[in-house]
């Protein structure tokens, strides 16, 4: 096993992302990200909010979810191996086996949790199980087509924690969500194009970040996917085609293998 793979197995990518948000530039990106998430969550209503990922605890400590979300009851859930179990009201769990009742959450915010798996289908299915119909899902991930991802891989510096994990492009996550029946409401970029390592440089680039969000959104460092779990309505079953019905022969009505008995059949 190589040294990089050993490091990957030692620390989940979502935990490493929380370390990056504690860095000089990560703190500023976290503030912009939290403002966007709170703006997106303003239209989410209900009783329970589920925040997945170690960065959720970091945002709670430095910014506070209470003043950002309109849903009062929140549960912070993170992978085992991080520090999420140290705080009160948090759960260190396996992300593909959440101890949450089915359709119990009105809002789910997933912070870099898909990056813990090369194939995160089990995590997505668990999120889908815990979210109620018409519930909101906000997914935050690192854009693998960005300069931030390129620098984290080859010239890490202050972005070294982001090199861990499996980073999925936006179009692939959108395809997975559509297979599960979600409606994609919006995809928003965060962090800008340039992977700065100095706070002053990031602050001075506010105008370029606004420009890149409009014209180069596909090159921004992070992305936020806003999706809604749609309610599936079963379609009315149609009678099977019978050639005998065309020649005037009596045909028994059958739906899903069950015979439909008429009143005359009983007598």
MILUM-226700 format. One line per field, with one value per residue (C-alpha): x, y, z; residue in three letters. Coordinates in Angstrom, 1 decimal. Layout:
N
c1 <- [X, ...]
c2 <- [Y, ...]
c3 <- [Z, ...]
type <- [ALA, ...]
This chain:
267
c1 <- [0.0, 1.4, 1.8, -1.0, -3.5, -2.6, -3.2, -6.5, -7.7, -6.4, -8.6, -11.9, -12.0, -14.9, -12.7, -9.8, -12.1, -12.9, -9.2, -9.0, -11.9, -9.8, -7.0, -6.4, -8.3, -10.6, -12.1, -13.1, -14.5, -16.4, -18.1, -19.1, -20.3, -22.3, -24.0, -25.0, -26.3, -28.3, -29.8, -30.7, -32.2, -34.5, -37.2, -36.8, -39.5, -40.1, -39.0, -35.7, -32.5, -29.7, -26.1, -23.7, -20.0, -17.2, -17.3, -20.8, -19.3, -16.7, -19.3, -21.3, -18.3, -17.3, -20.5, -23.5, -26.2, -28.8, -28.8, -28.6, -31.3, -35.0, -35.4, -34.6, -33.9, -30.6, -28.5, -24.8, -23.6, -20.0, -17.9, -16.0, -12.5, -13.2, -13.9, -17.7, -18.2, -16.5, -19.4, -22.7, -25.6, -23.5, -23.3, -20.2, -21.7, -21.2, -22.5, -24.0, -26.0, -27.5, -29.3, -32.1, -35.7, -37.0, -38.4, -37.6, -35.6, -37.0, -33.6, -30.3, -27.0, -24.2, -20.7, -18.1, -19.4, -19.7, -15.9, -15.4, -16.4, -15.3, -18.8, -21.0, -24.3, -24.9, -24.5, -27.0, -29.5, -29.2, -29.8, -32.8, -34.2, -34.0, -35.4, -39.1, -41.0, -40.5, -37.6, -34.5, -31.0, -27.9, -24.7, -21.3, -18.4, -14.9, -14.9, -12.4, -12.2, -11.0, -7.6, -8.1, -8.3, -5.3, -3.2, -4.3, -3.1, 0.3, 1.2, -0.7, 0.6, -2.3, -4.8, -3.2, -6.2, -8.3, -6.1, -7.7, -10.8, -12.6, -13.9, -17.0, -17.9, -21.2, -22.7, -22.2, -23.7, -26.7, -27.1, -27.2, -29.8, -32.0, -31.9, -33.2, -36.0, -34.8, -35.5, -32.4, -33.3, -29.9, -26.1, -24.1, -20.3, -18.3, -14.7, -13.8, -11.3, -7.9, -6.6, -5.2, -3.2, -3.2, -6.1, -5.4, -5.3, -8.6, -10.2, -9.0, -10.4, -14.0, -14.8, -13.2, -15.2, -18.4, -17.4, -16.3, -19.6, -21.4, -19.0, -16.6, -18.8, -17.5, -14.0, -14.8, -13.3, -16.5, -20.1, -23.4, -26.2, -29.8, -32.2, -35.7, -36.9, -40.0, -43.1, -43.5, -47.1, -48.0, -49.5, -52.8, -52.3, -53.4, -55.2, -53.0, -53.6, -55.8, -56.4, -59.6, -61.2, -61.1, -63.2, -66.0, -64.8, -65.3, -62.1, -61.5, -60.1, -56.8, -54.5, -51.2, -52.3, -55.5, -58.8, -61.5, -64.8, -68.1, -71.3, -72.8, -69.8, -70.8, -74.3]
c2 <- [0.0, 3.4, 6.2, 8.3, 5.4, 4.8, 8.4, 8.3, 5.3, 6.9, 10.1, 10.4, 13.1, 14.9, 15.2, 16.5, 19.1, 20.4, 20.8, 22.9, 25.1, 25.9, 27.3, 30.9, 30.8, 28.1, 30.3, 32.9, 30.3, 28.8, 32.1, 32.5, 28.9, 29.2, 32.4, 30.6, 27.6, 29.7, 31.6, 28.4, 26.9, 29.9, 28.2, 24.9, 24.4, 21.7, 20.3, 18.5, 19.3, 16.8, 18.1, 15.4, 15.9, 17.0, 20.6, 20.9, 20.8, 23.4, 25.7, 25.3, 26.2, 29.3, 30.6, 28.8, 27.0, 28.3, 31.8, 30.5, 27.8, 28.4, 24.8, 24.8, 21.2, 20.1, 16.9, 16.9, 13.6, 12.8, 9.8, 7.9, 9.0, 12.7, 15.0, 15.1, 12.8, 15.3, 17.8, 17.5, 16.7, 15.1, 11.5, 9.7, 7.1, 5.1, 7.4, 4.4, 3.3, 6.3, 5.8, 8.1, 7.1, 6.9, 10.2, 12.0, 14.9, 18.0, 19.3, 17.5, 19.3, 17.0, 18.6, 16.7, 13.3, 11.9, 12.3, 9.6, 6.9, 6.2, 5.0, 6.9, 5.2, 3.8, 7.2, 8.7, 6.0, 6.6, 10.3, 9.5, 7.2, 9.8, 12.7, 13.2, 13.7, 17.2, 17.6, 19.6, 18.3, 20.6, 18.8, 20.5, 19.1, 19.9, 20.5, 18.2, 20.5, 23.5, 25.0, 24.4, 20.6, 20.7, 22.6, 20.4, 17.4, 18.6, 21.8, 21.3, 24.0, 25.3, 23.2, 19.9, 18.5, 18.7, 16.2, 13.3, 11.5, 10.9, 14.1, 13.7, 16.1, 18.0, 16.3, 12.9, 13.8, 15.3, 12.1, 10.1, 12.3, 12.2, 8.4, 8.6, 10.9, 14.3, 17.6, 19.8, 23.3, 25.0, 24.5, 27.3, 27.8, 28.8, 29.9, 31.5, 30.3, 31.2, 28.9, 31.6, 30.7, 34.2, 35.9, 39.3, 37.9, 36.1, 39.3, 41.4, 38.9, 39.4, 41.1, 38.3, 35.7, 37.4, 37.5, 33.8, 32.8, 34.2, 33.3, 30.6, 28.8, 25.4, 26.3, 27.4, 25.4, 24.3, 23.6, 23.5, 21.3, 22.2, 19.4, 18.4, 14.9, 14.5, 12.5, 9.4, 8.9, 5.4, 5.3, 3.6, 0.0, -0.7, -3.9, -6.3, -6.6, -9.6, -10.7, -12.5, -9.1, -8.2, -11.1, -10.8, -13.4, -12.8, -11.8, -11.9, -8.6, -9.2, -6.6, -7.7, -11.3, -10.7, -11.7, -9.1, -10.8, -9.3, -9.5, -12.0, -14.3, -14.7, -15.7]
c3 <- [0.0, -1.0, 1.5, -0.1, 0.1, 3.7, 4.5, 2.6, 4.7, 7.9, 7.7, 5.8, 3.2, 5.0, 8.1, 6.1, 4.5, 8.0, 8.6, 5.4, 6.6, 9.7, 7.5, 6.5, 3.2, 4.3, 7.0, 4.4, 2.0, 4.9, 5.6, 2.0, 1.8, 5.0, 3.7, 0.5, 2.4, 4.7, 1.8, 0.1, 3.3, 3.8, 1.7, 3.6, 6.3, 8.8, 12.2, 11.7, 9.9, 9.4, 8.8, 7.5, 7.7, 10.0, 8.5, 10.0, 13.5, 12.5, 11.2, 14.4, 16.5, 14.6, 12.9, 14.4, 12.5, 14.9, 13.4, 9.9, 9.6, 10.1, 11.4, 15.1, 15.7, 14.1, 14.3, 13.4, 12.0, 11.0, 10.1, 12.7, 13.1, 13.3, 16.2, 15.8, 18.8, 21.1, 21.0, 22.7, 20.3, 17.6, 16.3, 15.0, 12.7, 9.5, 6.7, 4.8, 7.8, 9.5, 12.8, 11.6, 11.1, 7.5, 6.1, 9.4, 8.0, 6.3, 5.3, 4.7, 4.2, 3.1, 3.5, 1.5, 2.6, -0.9, -1.2, 1.4, -1.1, -4.7, -5.3, -2.8, -3.8, -0.4, 1.2, -1.3, -0.7, 3.1, 2.6, 0.4, 3.0, 5.8, 3.8, 3.6, 0.3, -1.0, 1.5, 0.5, 0.0, -0.2, -1.3, -1.1, -3.0, -4.4, -8.1, -9.7, -12.8, -10.8, -10.2, -6.5, -7.1, -9.4, -6.8, -4.0, -5.9, -7.2, -5.3, -2.0, 0.3, 2.4, 0.3, 1.2, 3.2, 0.0, -1.8, 0.2, -1.0, -4.3, -5.9, -8.1, -10.9, -10.7, -13.7, -12.2, -8.8, -10.7, -12.7, -9.5, -7.9, -11.0, -10.9, -7.4, -8.6, -7.3, -9.0, -9.4, -8.3, -8.7, -8.9, -7.4, -7.4, -4.3, -3.7, -7.1, -9.6, -8.2, -5.4, -3.2, -0.1, 1.5, 3.1, 1.6, -1.9, -1.4, 0.0, -2.9, -5.4, -4.5, -7.8, -9.8, -7.8, -8.7, -12.3, -12.3, -10.7, -13.7, -16.6, -15.3, -12.8, -14.0, -12.9, -9.3, -6.5, -4.7, -5.8, -4.0, -5.5, -4.3, -5.0, -3.9, -3.2, -5.4, -4.5, -6.7, -7.9, -9.1, -12.5, -13.2, -14.4, -17.9, -19.0, -21.0, -24.7, -25.6, -29.2, -28.1, -27.2, -30.8, -31.9, -29.3, -26.8, -23.1, -21.3, -17.6, -16.3, -14.5, -12.9, -11.4, -11.5, -9.4, -11.0, -10.9, -9.9, -10.8, -8.9, -11.4, -10.9, -7.2, -8.1]
type <- [UNK, UNK, UNK, UNK, UNK, UNK, UNK, UNK, UNK, UNK, UNK, UNK, UNK, UNK, UNK, UNK, UNK, UNK, UNK, UNK, UNK, UNK, UNK, UNK, UNK, UNK, UNK, UNK, UNK, UNK, UNK, UNK, UNK, UNK, UNK, UNK, UNK, UNK, UNK, UNK, UNK, UNK, UNK, UNK, UNK, UNK, UNK, UNK, UNK, UNK, UNK, UNK, UNK, UNK, UNK, UNK, UNK, UNK, UNK, UNK, UNK, UNK, UNK, UNK, UNK, UNK, UNK, UNK, UNK, UNK, UNK, UNK, UNK, UNK, UNK, UNK, UNK, UNK, UNK, UNK, UNK, UNK, UNK, UNK, UNK, UNK, UNK, UNK, UNK, UNK, UNK, UNK, UNK, UNK, UNK, UNK, UNK, UNK, UNK, UNK, UNK, UNK, UNK, UNK, UNK, UNK, UNK, UNK, UNK, UNK, UNK, UNK, UNK, UNK, UNK, UNK, UNK, UNK, UNK, UNK, UNK, UNK, UNK, UNK, UNK, UNK, UNK, UNK, UNK, UNK, UNK, UNK, UNK, UNK, UNK, UNK, UNK, UNK, UNK, UNK, UNK, UNK, UNK, UNK, UNK, UNK, UNK, UNK, UNK, UNK, UNK, UNK, UNK, UNK, UNK, UNK, UNK, UNK, UNK, UNK, UNK, UNK, UNK, UNK, UNK, UNK, UNK, UNK, UNK, UNK, UNK, UNK, UNK, UNK, UNK, UNK, UNK, UNK, UNK, UNK, UNK, UNK, UNK, UNK, UNK, UNK, UNK, UNK, UNK, UNK, UNK, UNK, UNK, UNK, UNK, UNK, UNK, UNK, UNK, UNK, UNK, UNK, UNK, UNK, UNK, UNK, UNK, UNK, UNK, UNK, UNK, UNK, UNK, UNK, UNK, UNK, UNK, UNK, UNK, UNK, UNK, UNK, UNK, UNK, UNK, UNK, UNK, UNK, UNK, UNK, UNK, UNK, UNK, UNK, UNK, UNK, UNK, UNK, UNK, UNK, UNK, UNK, UNK, UNK, UNK, UNK, UNK, UNK, UNK, UNK, UNK, UNK, UNK, UNK, UNK, UNK, UNK, UNK, UNK, UNK, UNK, UNK, UNK, UNK, UNK, UNK, UNK]
